[in-house]
Amino acid sequence: MARVYNFSAGPAVLPEPVLKQAARELVEYKDAGMSVMEMSHRSKAFDEIIRQADVLLRELMNIPANYKVLFLQGGASSQFSMVPLNLFSNSTKVDLVHTGTWTRKAMEEIKRYGTVNLIASSEDKNFSYIPKLDRSAFSADAAYFYICSNNTIEGTRYTSFPDTGRVPLVADMSSNILSEVMDVTKFGVIFAGAQKNIGPAGLTIVIVREDLVGRAMEITPVMFNYAIHAENKSLYNTPPTYGIYVAMLVFEWMKELGGVPAMQKINEEKAKLLYDCIDNSSLFKSPIAREDRSLMNVPFTATTKDLEAKFIKDTKGVGLVQLEGHRSVGGMRASIYNAMPVEGVKKLVGFMKKFESENK
Ligand SMILES: Cc1ncc(COP(=O)(O)O)c(C=O)c1O
């Protein structure tokens, strides 16, 4: 069977050249005589892989030297706990903007150890927009200010980030890291599960400003302490070695493509193709405020539930898969991460037009 166009929200499509290179190197990696999966995480060959992944990510995101890059496990969900455990020292209050499922989960964890000062929420309109922020509501004494930069389920993203002054800005970038140019220096902590724009599930990337490392709460489990992982260069215990290797290949692929600015251009082109199709349709509709629409996750609906079911069934027949909306919101969702080729989006748009003409 040929490869399909996979619009999954995560784990998600990976660049085909990366998969092919991983396949070529699966049994024997370079002159190591073994697979990366079989290699000690303390070996010279693996050390080169993790160092190279670090160097490439720093280059791609322009990460300054005073930030640590950690290659961890536990998914983005572990960061919902790790961030408060590591950043609550003088203050246990968090300013938070509530924009959907993933900020709710983060909020639940924060409340185990501290309090949330809700700066704004878009719950009143089903999380279909990013709220405008009133600076006078920001707390000068918050431990950090928390946002989710791209809301994977709801399909919104920040197009600019709040200026939080001396309070560190913390962002869950799981679903739009490396998709557009962002200024890392605006953030205290950035974290992301790898399984969307970076590599296989099981690897979690944390980018943390040095001054925020080393002040974890007493109760912090050793595996949840940023300082332990930073001191040990992500090798305190066995890291997700194969995931780090694939991430390195993805970073190489992105660099060859022209880095994040080139990726952003392609992502904007793909998103425009899809949103234009939806906006010019009388059958499909986007529930999301135009100015806040995600470049990565595009939820849309059809005029009836029956047509939505038919659309999902028919798309599968032509090799366009995983277009079901999240179980909590229904409808459809096309996730068009970095590795989704423009051709995949063109094929989807072509199919949507045909479907509309046949189902008026
Ligand atoms: C924005 C966002 N945050 C957090 C998560 C949870 O990630 P994980 O499954 O790696 O814990 C997801 C997963 O889809 C996500 O999209």
The ligand as a Gaussian input file, in Angstrom:
#p B3LYP/6-31G(d) Opt

LIG

0 1
 C       -0.874000      21.656000      23.197000
 C       -0.714000      20.310000      23.832000
 N       -0.237000      20.236000      25.085000
 C       -0.061000      19.057000      25.703000
 C       -0.367000      17.867000      25.084000
 C       -0.149000      16.581000      25.813000
 O        0.972000      15.994000      25.314000
 P        1.495000      14.556000      25.777000
 O        0.534000      13.558000      25.220000
 O        2.865000      14.499000      25.172000
 O        1.526000      14.531000      27.255000
 C       -0.846000      17.890000      23.767000
 C       -1.138000      16.619000      23.088000
 O       -1.742000      16.531000      22.051000
 C       -1.021000      19.138000      23.138000
 O       -1.495000      19.210000      21.890000

